Amino acid sequence: MAHIRVPEGLPGILGPMAISPESTKALRELAEVLLRGPNTLTAAERETIATYVSSQNDCCFCQLSHGAAAAEHLGGNYELIDRVKVNYSAADIPEKLKALLAVAGKVQKGGKHVTAEDVERARNAGASDKEIHDTVLIAAAFCMFNRYVDGLGTWQPADPQAYREMGRRMAHVGYVRTDWEKPGEAA
Amino acid sequence: MAHIQLPAGLPGIRGPLVFSPATTQPLCDLVEALLRGPSTLTLAEREMIATYVSAENDCYYCQTSHGSTAAQHLGGGSAEYELIGQMKRDCETAPLSDKMKALLAIAGKVQKGGKYVTTEDIEKARSHGATDKELHDTVLIAAAFCMFNRYVDGLDTWQPRDPELYREIGKQTAALGYAGRDWKRPLSTTANK
């Protein structure tokens, strides 16, 4: 049971979102622009950064749902996302994404952990200032979303299939349209 | 110098906000809803939660600007600024209500990580009169400042140490909020006005 009373059957962040419309509108728009807005980082890369930070924060709901969204952007490559979470340095991803994940991992620990060397490494691998900015903000935003979800003790489904369905909708419908989010539907 | 090329003369979060207009609208909407929107927590209480979390995250710009805004909401005198300093040093012994102390304890747990918040923390706040919505807002304000602090420090933004500047930021923010404020103006221009 969650720490506070939220509508039943809504998984993870959807429970607290349902009781706070003003903040929810801003949170949804933030997720949409960060993860699906126009960008030189692909949607898969941005969802991968979100997933990695969420796994470092040990947030089950966020890492499984965004991991599924990343995998769905990659045509269903769930194995790659699992490898990134376990050890991204050894995963089959471009050097630029590895360097950005290193920056994101530092942000997860705290903003001051990011060094000039981390940023230089990303730049040498081809990352632009905008891509470095977006990586820092995505990582920071998931330090918020993860804390919102776990800090309120939300209900997080155990069934992996529920997350595949969520991931498909997050990848292909996005974060602003809410008509598909019905209580219990994902469970 | 910041990690990326940011517009000159804008302190703290203002540099990245101007650098990235597409993300700025939802970020400003979020902080306006959390810290200024309808709530049974006072403006000062919400700014204090933001300040406390920013201090725990060691973010100079956020703790000083939001601390100043909280002090301004409380009256803006030196006693109010001192209260904010006391709260940052030790919220347990600061002269605050039991409800506020219990909410700050929850915010401090959220700062460490969401899973640190216990049923006992929640029950304690509830026993001092906190509602579900106030608990929700406390957790989300604390979580949001774990984002803002990382955004500000993760890009190594310019964070001046001039107390007068933060007093001014606090006054402006307490009066005008986060949505319509003229924060895009470079600092030198503002100071010369």
Contacts between the chains, C-beta under 8 A, distances in Angstrom:
chain1	res1	chain2	res2	distance
A	3	B	117	6.7
A	3	B	119	7.0
A	3	B	122	4.6
A	3	B	135	6.7
A	4	B	122	7.5
A	4	B	132	4.0
A	4	B	135	5.2
A	4	B	136	5.7
A	5	B	132	5.4
A	16	B	136	5.8
A	16	B	139	7.9
A	16	B	140	7.4
A	19	B	132	7.5
A	19	B	133	6.9
A	19	B	136	6.3
A	20	B	133	7.5
A	20	B	136	6.0
A	20	B	137	7.5
A	20	B	140	7.2
A	22	B	33	4.0
A	22	B	37	5.1
A	22	B	38	7.7
A	23	B	30	6.3
A	23	B	33	4.8
A	23	B	34	5.9
A	23	B	37	7.7
A	23	B	140	6.0
A	25	B	29	7.0
A	25	B	33	7.9
A	26	B	26	4.9
A	26	B	27	7.7
A	26	B	29	3.9
A	26	B	30	3.8
A	26	B	33	5.8
A	27	B	26	7.6
A	27	B	30	6.6
A	29	B	25	7.1
A	29	B	26	4.0
A	29	B	29	7.1
A	30	B	23	6.9
A	30	B	26	3.9
A	30	B	27	6.6
A	30	B	30	6.6
A	33	B	22	5.2
A	33	B	23	5.6
A	33	B	26	6.3
A	34	B	23	6.5
A	37	B	22	5.8
A	38	B	22	7.7
A	57	B	113	6.6
A	57	B	114	7.6
A	58	B	113	7.6
A	58	B	115	6.9
A	59	B	114	6.9
A	103	B	154	7.9
A	106	B	154	7.4
A	107	B	150	5.1
A	107	B	154	4.5
A	110	B	57	6.6
A	110	B	58	7.6
A	110	B	150	6.8
A	110	B	153	7.1
A	111	B	57	7.6
A	111	B	59	6.9
A	111	B	149	6.1
A	111	B	150	4.2
A	111	B	151	7.3
A	111	B	152	6.5
A	111	B	153	2.7
A	111	B	154	3.8
A	111	B	155	7.7
A	112	B	58	6.9
A	112	B	153	5.0
A	114	B	3	6.7
A	114	B	153	7.8
A	114	B	154	5.0
A	114	B	155	7.8
A	114	B	156	7.1
A	116	B	3	6.8
A	116	B	156	8.0
A	119	B	3	4.5
A	119	B	4	7.4
A	129	B	4	4.0
A	129	B	5	5.5
A	129	B	19	8.0
A	130	B	20	7.4
A	132	B	3	6.7
A	132	B	4	5.4
A	132	B	155	8.0
A	133	B	4	5.7
A	133	B	16	6.4
A	133	B	19	6.3
A	133	B	20	5.8
A	133	B	155	6.7
A	134	B	20	7.6
A	134	B	23	8.0
A	136	B	150	7.2
A	136	B	151	6.4
A	136	B	154	4.2
A	136	B	155	5.6
A	137	B	16	7.5
A	137	B	20	7.3
A	137	B	23	6.1
A	137	B	151	5.7
A	139	B	150	7.0
A	139	B	154	7.2
A	140	B	146	7.7
A	140	B	147	4.4
A	140	B	148	7.5
A	140	B	149	7.9
A	140	B	150	3.7
A	140	B	151	4.6
A	140	B	154	6.2
A	141	B	147	5.3
A	143	B	143	7.7
A	143	B	146	4.8
A	143	B	147	5.8
A	143	B	150	5.8
A	144	B	143	4.4
A	144	B	144	5.3
A	144	B	146	5.7
A	144	B	147	3.7
A	145	B	143	7.5
A	146	B	114	6.1
A	146	B	143	7.9
A	147	B	110	5.1
A	147	B	113	6.8
A	147	B	114	4.2
A	147	B	139	7.3
A	147	B	142	7.0
A	147	B	143	3.7
A	147	B	146	5.8
A	148	B	114	7.3
A	148	B	139	6.4
A	148	B	140	5.6
A	148	B	143	4.6
A	149	B	114	6.5
A	150	B	113	7.1
A	150	B	114	2.7
A	150	B	115	4.9
A	150	B	117	7.7
A	151	B	106	7.8
A	151	B	109	7.4
A	151	B	110	4.5
A	151	B	114	3.7
A	151	B	115	8.0
A	151	B	117	4.9
A	151	B	139	4.3
A	151	B	142	7.2
A	151	B	143	6.2
A	152	B	114	7.7
A	152	B	117	7.7
A	152	B	135	7.8
A	152	B	136	6.8
A	152	B	139	5.5
A	153	B	117	7.1
A	153	B	119	7.8
